[in-house]
Amino acid sequence: MGFVRIQTYTLSEEPGSSLRASGWEFDGMSQNAGHWTHRGDKLRRRDQPIGRKKRWVKRLNRESPIVDWTQEQAPQQGVLWA
């Protein structure tokens, strides 16, 4: 599909050993530590942990440079967020 980089998150207390063993790289901590919102003030599920998460990335195409986008800067089409 042409993706250069994919990402996923783990809880801050999880070591991420299986991700590291399968080629994922630690990329920092998430910025938000609260509930997610969707379409304004409608809250999403409340049965999930709300603390900061560890972000892991895996580069799929080594020839293409990784563009460090935030969700606000990413193009609206063709970008999937995990």
C-alpha positions as CSV (number, residue, x, y, z in Angstrom):
1,M,0.0,0.0,0.0
2,G,3.0,2.3,0.0
3,F,3.3,2.9,3.7
4,V,6.8,3.9,4.9
5,R,6.3,3.7,8.6
6,I,3.7,2.1,10.9
7,Q,3.3,2.8,14.7
8,T,1.7,1.2,17.7
9,Y,1.5,2.0,21.4
10,T,2.0,0.0,24.7
11,L,1.4,1.0,28.3
12,S,4.2,2.8,29.9
13,E,4.9,0.0,32.3
14,E,5.2,-2.6,29.6
15,P,8.8,-3.3,28.4
16,G,8.0,-3.9,24.7
17,S,10.3,-6.9,24.5
18,S,8.3,-8.6,21.8
19,L,8.1,-5.5,19.7
20,R,11.8,-4.8,20.0
21,A,12.6,-8.5,19.1
22,S,10.5,-8.2,15.9
23,G,12.2,-5.1,14.7
24,W,10.2,-2.2,16.2
25,E,12.0,0.8,17.6
26,F,11.0,2.9,20.7
27,D,10.0,6.4,19.4
28,G,9.1,8.2,22.6
29,M,6.2,8.8,24.9
30,S,2.7,9.9,23.8
31,Q,1.8,13.5,24.6
32,N,-1.8,12.9,25.7
33,A,-2.6,11.2,29.0
34,G,-6.3,11.8,29.1
35,H,-9.5,10.4,27.5
36,W,-9.7,10.5,23.7
37,T,-12.5,12.5,22.2
38,H,-14.3,11.9,19.0
39,R,-16.3,14.5,17.1
40,G,-16.2,17.2,19.7
41,D,-17.1,16.3,23.3
42,K,-18.3,12.8,22.7
43,L,-16.0,10.6,24.8
44,R,-14.8,7.2,23.6
45,R,-14.6,4.1,25.7
46,R,-13.7,4.6,29.3
47,D,-12.6,1.1,30.1
48,Q,-9.1,1.6,28.7
49,P,-6.0,2.9,30.5
50,I,-5.6,6.7,30.1
51,G,-2.0,7.2,31.1
52,R,0.8,8.1,28.7
53,K,1.8,5.4,26.3
54,K,5.1,4.3,24.7
55,R,5.1,4.8,20.9
56,W,6.8,2.2,18.8
57,V,7.6,2.5,15.1
58,K,8.6,0.1,12.3
59,R,10.0,1.4,9.1
60,L,8.7,-0.6,6.1
61,N,10.7,0.9,3.2
62,R,14.3,1.6,4.1
63,E,14.9,3.6,0.9
64,S,12.2,6.2,1.7
65,P,12.9,8.9,4.3
66,I,10.7,8.9,7.4
67,V,8.6,12.1,7.6
68,D,8.0,13.1,11.2
69,W,4.3,14.2,11.0
70,T,2.0,15.0,13.9
71,Q,-1.6,14.0,13.4
72,E,-2.5,17.6,12.7
73,Q,0.1,18.0,10.0
74,A,-0.6,14.7,8.1
75,P,-2.5,14.7,4.9
76,Q,-6.1,13.9,5.3
77,Q,-6.2,11.1,2.7
78,G,-4.1,7.9,2.8
79,V,-2.8,8.2,6.4
80,L,-3.8,5.6,9.0
81,W,-3.2,6.2,12.7
82,A,-2.9,3.2,15.0
